Amino acid sequence: MPVFNSKDVTLNYATFGDNSNPALLFSNSLGTSYQMWQPQIDALQKDYFVICYDTRGHGKSSAPSGPYSFEQLGQDVINLLDYLNIDKAFFCGISMGGMTGQWLAINHPSRFHHLMLCNTAAKIGNESAWTERAQLVREQGLAPIASTAASRWFTADFINTHPDVVKALSNVLATGSTEGYASCCEALAGADTREQLKDIRVSITVLAGSEDPVTTVSDGQYMIDHIPDATLAIIEASHISNIEKPDTFNQFVRQYLSN
């Protein structure tokens, strides 16, 4: 796969489809890789020039020493778009990727036609919990986090009916970069866009999972109540909704990115 060397990080990325189509960039969740977007790559590459990348500290991207910030995570996206000579793109990010999308919408609205912010919040969790998780991971590795991730990611029904999918995603987390994961936890500890949402000047779709225990429908409602041009879409899924309900998720992408 191609890589892009940008200042302090090497980003692993992949593109799919014809580059004459509208560009659509996907940003992964904490503890995953760009391959979490395979259902979207398969469905959308005929109509979009799909760009996926591993967030710094994840997948095959490098994991420079942290802590990281969302300014860094967002600037990585801008630098990748510049490298690919893409002036303006659509964006879809989930969980941590959705927080990256918020930073982009606030700081670089002119670079995007529309952003889908999925299973995310203006502030995800609380600072002390993220700091404690970062410390735990540095001390004990990722296995303890990976062993309990499924219950945060998926509904019990999906876990029972798709054990291979759940196991594969949990394995990606367990074998990931300890430093990269912990440093992204520290980015999440300090991330809070609540005071800046009102300043967003690009159209937004917030997608919330009705069964999501991490970033709730109420979190999504808060975001659209404070972003001037935003729509709320609700999907019957838990936190990793693009994998749990891929067909519905893809329909939402087509619907809202065409508006």
C-alpha positions in Angstrom: 0.0 0.0 0.0 1.2 3.5 -0.6 2.5 5.7 2.2 2.8 9.4 2.7 5.6 10.9 4.7 4.3 14.1 6.4 6.6 15.9 8.9 6.6 13.6 12.0 4.4 10.8 10.7 4.2 8.2 7.9 0.6 7.7 6.9 -0.5 4.4 5.3 -3.4 5.1 2.9 -5.2 3.5 0.0 -7.4 4.8 -2.8 -10.2 3.0 -4.7 -12.1 4.0 -7.8 -11.7 6.6 -10.5 -10.0 9.8 -9.4 -12.3 11.8 -11.7 -15.2 11.0 -9.3 -15.9 13.1 -6.2 -13.3 12.4 -3.5 -14.7 10.7 -0.3 -12.3 10.3 2.6 -13.0 7.9 5.5 -11.4 8.2 9.0 -11.3 5.2 11.3 -12.2 4.8 15.0 -9.9 4.3 17.9 -8.1 1.0 17.9 -9.0 0.0 14.3 -7.5 0.4 10.8 -8.8 1.8 7.5 -9.9 -1.8 6.7 -12.9 -1.2 8.9 -14.3 0.6 5.9 -14.3 -2.4 3.6 -18.1 -2.5 3.4 -18.1 1.1 2.3 -15.2 0.7 -0.1 -17.0 -2.2 -1.8 -20.3 -0.3 -2.2 -19.1 3.2 -3.0 -15.9 3.1 -5.1 -17.9 3.1 -8.4 -19.4 6.5 -7.6 -16.6 8.1 -5.5 -12.9 8.3 -5.4 -12.6 6.6 -2.0 -9.6 7.5 0.2 -8.9 5.5 3.3 -6.0 5.9 5.7 -4.8 4.7 9.0 -4.9 7.4 11.6 -1.5 8.1 13.1 -0.7 5.4 15.7 -3.0 2.9 14.0 -2.7 0.2 11.4 0.4 0.5 9.3 0.9 4.2 9.9 3.7 5.2 12.2 3.2 5.9 15.9 5.4 8.8 16.9 5.6 9.5 20.6 2.6 11.3 22.0 0.5 12.6 23.4 -1.4 13.5 20.1 -3.9 16.3 19.6 -6.8 16.6 17.1 -4.9 19.5 15.5 -2.3 16.9 14.5 -4.9 14.3 13.5 -6.8 16.8 11.5 -3.7 18.3 9.8 -2.7 14.8 8.8 -5.9 14.7 6.7 -5.3 18.1 5.1 -1.7 17.1 4.3 -2.9 13.9 2.7 -5.5 15.7 0.6 -2.7 18.2 -0.5 -0.4 15.3 -1.3 -3.2 13.7 -3.5 -3.9 17.1 -5.1 -7.5 17.2 -3.9 -8.9 20.6 -3.3 -12.2 19.6 -1.9 -13.6 16.3 -0.6 -16.5 14.6 1.2 -15.6 13.3 4.6 -16.9 10.4 6.7 -15.5 9.7 10.1 -16.6 7.4 12.9 -16.1 7.9 16.7 -12.5 9.3 17.0 -12.7 9.9 13.2 -15.8 11.9 13.8 -13.9 14.1 16.3 -11.2 14.5 13.6 -14.1 15.6 11.3 -15.2 18.2 13.8 -11.8 19.7 13.9 -11.7 19.8 10.1 -15.1 21.4 9.9 -14.1 24.1 12.4 -10.7 24.8 10.9 -10.8 23.9 7.2 -14.5 24.2 6.1 -13.5 25.2 2.6 -11.8 21.9 1.9 -15.1 19.9 2.3 -18.4 19.7 0.5 -20.1 17.9 3.4 -18.9 16.0 6.5 -20.6 12.9 8.0 -19.8 12.7 11.7 -20.8 9.2 12.9 -21.1 7.8 16.3 -19.3 10.7 17.9 -19.8 13.6 20.2 -18.6 17.1 20.9 -16.9 15.7 23.9 -16.5 11.9 24.1 -16.3 10.6 27.7 -14.3 12.5 30.3 -10.7 13.6 30.6 -9.8 11.4 33.6 -11.1 8.2 32.1 -9.1 8.7 28.9 -6.0 9.6 30.8 -6.4 6.5 33.0 -7.0 4.3 29.9 -3.8 5.7 28.3 -1.9 4.8 31.5 -3.4 1.3 31.7 -2.5 0.6 28.1 1.1 1.7 28.5 1.4 -0.5 31.6 -0.5 -3.6 30.5 -0.7 -3.4 26.8 -3.8 -3.6 24.6 -5.1 -7.1 25.5 -7.3 -6.0 28.4 -8.9 -3.3 26.3 -9.4 -5.6 23.4 -11.0 -8.3 25.5 -13.9 -6.0 26.4 -14.2 -3.9 23.3 -16.9 -5.9 21.6 -19.5 -4.9 24.1 -18.8 -1.2 23.5 -18.7 -1.6 19.7 -21.7 -3.9 18.9 -25.1 -5.0 20.1 -25.3 -8.4 21.8 -27.2 -9.8 18.9 -24.5 -8.8 16.4 -21.8 -10.3 18.7 -23.7 -13.6 18.8 -24.4 -13.8 15.1 -21.1 -12.4 13.7 -18.4 -13.9 15.9 -15.8 -13.9 13.2 -16.3 -10.2 12.4 -16.1 -9.3 16.1 -13.0 -11.5 16.6 -11.2 -10.0 13.6 -11.8 -6.4 14.8 -10.8 -7.2 18.3 -7.6 -8.8 17.1 -6.7 -5.6 15.2 -7.0 -3.7 18.4 -5.0 -6.3 20.5 -2.1 -6.3 18.0 -2.0 -2.5 17.5 0.5 0.1 18.7 0.3 0.6 22.4 1.9 4.1 22.1 -0.4 5.0 19.2 -3.5 4.0 21.1 -2.5 5.6 24.3 -1.5 8.8 22.5 -4.9 9.0 20.8 -6.6 8.4 24.2 -4.8 11.5 25.3 -6.0 13.4 22.3 -9.6 12.4 23.2 -9.0 13.4 26.8 -8.5 17.0 25.7 -11.0 17.2 22.9 -14.1 19.4 23.4 -15.7 21.2 20.6 -18.9 22.3 22.4 -18.0 26.0 22.3 -16.9 25.9 18.6 -19.8 24.0 17.0 -21.7 27.3 16.4 -18.8 28.5 14.2 -19.0 25.6 11.7 -19.7 26.9 8.2 -20.1 23.7 6.2 -23.0 21.3 6.0 -22.9 18.4 8.4 -24.7 15.1 8.9 -24.5 13.6 12.4 -25.2 9.9 12.4 -26.1 8.4 15.8 -26.6 4.8 16.7 -29.9 4.1 18.6 -28.1 1.3 20.6 -24.8 3.2 21.0 -23.7 3.3 24.7 -20.6 5.3 24.0 -21.8 8.3 21.9 -25.6 8.4 22.3 -28.4 9.9 20.3 -28.5 12.7 22.8 -24.9 13.5 22.0 -25.9 13.6 18.3 -28.8 15.8 19.1 -26.6 18.2 21.0 -24.3 18.6 18.0 -27.1 19.4 15.5 -28.7 21.8 18.0 -25.4 23.8 18.0 -24.2 23.5 14.4 -25.9 26.0 12.0 -26.3 23.6 9.1 -26.7 20.1 10.4 -29.0 17.1 10.1 -29.4 14.1 12.5 -29.7 10.6 11.1 -30.3 7.7 13.4 -29.2 4.1 12.6 -30.4 1.0 14.5 -26.9 -0.1 15.6 -24.3 0.3 18.3 -21.0 2.2 18.2 -19.4 0.7 15.1 -22.5 1.2 13.0 -20.8 1.0 9.5 -19.9 -2.6 10.2 -23.0 -3.6 12.2 -25.5 -2.2 9.6 -23.4 -1.7 6.5 -26.3 -1.6 4.0 -28.2 1.1 5.9 -25.0 3.0 6.6 -24.1 3.0 2.9 -27.6 4.2 2.1 -27.2 7.1 4.5 -23.9 8.0 2.9 -25.4 8.1 -0.5 -28.5 10.0 0.7 -26.7 12.7 2.7 -23.7 13.3 0.6 -25.9 13.9 -2.4 -27.7 16.8 -0.7 
